[in-house]
Amino acid sequence: MQNKFLITSISILGLLFGIVGLVMSFLPLGTIDLIPSICGLFIGGVIFLLTKKSRIRRKLVLSVIFISFLAILISLFTVLFMENKVAEDLKFEEKQEQSVEEASEDLEEALEDLEDLEDSEDSEDSEDVNPE
Amino acid sequence: MKKNLLIIIAVFITHNIMAQKVTNTAFKSGEKLKFVASYNMSSLWTDLAEITMEVSDIKTSSQSLYRLKCAATTYQAWDSYFKIRDLYESYVDKISVKPFVFKRSIDEGGYKKDIKYVYKWKSGIVNATIKKRNGSETNQEVKITDDTYDLVSVLYMIRNIDYNSKRIGDLMNIKVLIDANVEIVTVKYAGLETLNVANMGKKKCHKLSVSLKDDKILKGKDLNNIWLTADENKIPVLIKAEIPVGSIQVRISEIEL
């Protein structure tokens, strides 16, 4: 009785891992979403082997294994076959072009200040050369 | 992810050039580099965004400058969950890589912020304008010295440093304007390593370890590294950074010189 309760509890934990893994497999998380699925499959596999010779019904354990396995397959498919693509974003491209135009006024201001600096340096140099 | 990726890249890339003048030989107009930014957790990874770095010419009434543009865009799959559209630009002198105007416009999952620096080298100040998403705008003057760079220009400036004369363990400092504050970043030369580089094969690279005086963004010492190809272009090919929640890796995927 106690064993049955323990096995059911661990199976539910495995099922939770499997479901989380399945949900994560649809997110663009790369190989990270394999973590819960592998945990679910491991728990499912261990419980399956432990209950092999007992009379305990194994529907729950088989569900854990199936869900976790499915999640792993989806994750591997997305990692191996889905290409990383950047969406075409015209608004962002326009912003980049507009930014150059906006910068021109600031550039003139900054360069004007630099010219003043160069002028003052030149006059200092000429004073050095012609001390009189 | 509030701290955006380019900050992490840029704080890696520092050097003390107080005593040396930069003469640009490493990059020119038309250069385009593409990177893949990934988040790592216990050696499992996920690709988040594409970062492009481009150099182009820009003409003003008196000078011809380089526009250094860095743009970060999340991959399509991520856009529905956390959309990033970051744009960083620096307008620099073609030879000295001295910045004149820096612009940063970030949009990270709805968090928006615009920063602009206009350099006044004669007065030794930067006019910083910060715009937040609520529309508030603040202006402030930041005192700078001759060796103060911004997040973008510093990335290109360090490509013009002669690392062959450096010894392992050599420390260098540089001042970088981050969020309108001058931050001092320490860089340690960590020697040569061979890396597999996209469409270049195996390449010898200079390894640099970067740390911030105030570890707000980066974690630990010698955990944050950047690798530059050990050739005349010194292309940044790999960046690894430890952040408070895991680590970030930025690796090169395309090179157009």
Interface residues (C-beta under 8 A of the other chain):
Chain A: L27 P28 L29 G30 T31 I32 L34 I35 M82 N84 K85 V86 A87 D89 F92 K95 Q96 S99 V100 E102 A103 S104 D106 L107 E108 E109 A110 L111 D113 L114 E115 D116 L117 S120
Chain B: V36 S38 M41 L44 W45 T46 D47 E50 I58 T60 S61 S62 Q63 L65 R67 K69 A71 T73 T74 Y75 Q76 A77 W78 D79 Y81 R85 L87 E89 Y91 F100 V101 K103 S105 K116 V118 Y119 K120 W121 K122 S123
